[in-house]
Amino acid sequence: MTPHNLMFVAIVEIQIKKGQENEFKNWFNESNQELSKFDGFVNRRLLESNNGKNIVLVEFETKEKFEKMHQTPEHMRIQSKGHSMMDSPPKPAFYNVISK
């Protein structure tokens, strides 16, 4: 990694379907165990704001390793199940960490 690319971060705004919050949290914890096996995986967290909005924060060593994980059948299966519990498609934004 170069000093200008210390990590790759995805911040994804999501809307969980009403009544599926607990199921989504359980799925999220289970899917983290699977995703943590991918090369370059650092962390993945589910955040909730004071007004009830949810964000998924994903950290990978590099953008390339993140993209490679996204092309696997395992990720496609995990993603499909997660999307089924959302009211609308996730809204991702991507960042490179440039300073710690």
N, C-alpha and C positions, 0 to 999 in steps of 0.2 A: 504494500500500500504506500502511496505517496503521501507526503505531509498534507497535501491538499484534498485527499480523499481518505479520511480516517474511518469512515463507515457509511453505509447506505441506509436511509430511513424512509419508510413509507408511513404516512399518516392518512388513515382511511376513515372518512366519515360514514357511519352506518345508521340505519333506522331499523331496530329490531321490532318485529311484529308484536303487538299487544298480546299479552298472555303467554308469550314464548320466551320471556326473559330468562327464566331459570333453565329451560331446555337449552337456550343459546349459550349460557354460561357453562353448563356442563359440556356441551359440544366443544366450546372454545378450549376448555382445559384439556379435554381428550385430544383434540387436534394439535394442541401445542406439543404434546408428547411425540406425536408423529413428525411434526415439522421440525422439531429440535434435532432430528437425525440427519437433516440435510446439511451438506457442507456449506459453511459460511453463516449458518443460523446463529444469531446472538440472543435475541429476545423477541417476545411478542406479548403484548399486554392489551387488555380491554379496559378502556377508561370511560368514565361517566362524568359529565359536567354537573354543576349544581342545578341546571335546568333540565336534566334528564337526557341530554344528547350523548351519543356514544361515539367513541373513536377507537380504532384499532391502531396501535403503535407497533410497527414491525422494524426490527433492526437486523441487518445483515452485514457481513464483512465488506461485500462489494455489490455493486449493481449487477454485475455479471452472474454472481452466484445466486442472487435473488431471482433473476430472470430464468436461470437454468432450473431452479426449483419450480417456477411457475409453469414450466413445460412438461412436467412429469404427470403421469396418470394419477399418482397419489394426491398431488395438489389439486388436480381437477376434480377428483372425487370429494375431497375436503371442502373445496370452494363451493361446489354444487350444493352440498348439504347446508353450508352456512347461508348461502344466498336464499335457500328455501325458507329461511326463518327471518328474512328481511322484507320490509315493505317496499323498498326500492333498491336499485343497483347501488353498490358502494361507490363513494366518491373519493378516489385516491389522489394524494399529492406526494411527490417524491423529492427527497433531499439528499445531498451529500454532506456529511459532517466535515467541516473544514477547520474546526478548532475545538479543543476539549478544555 
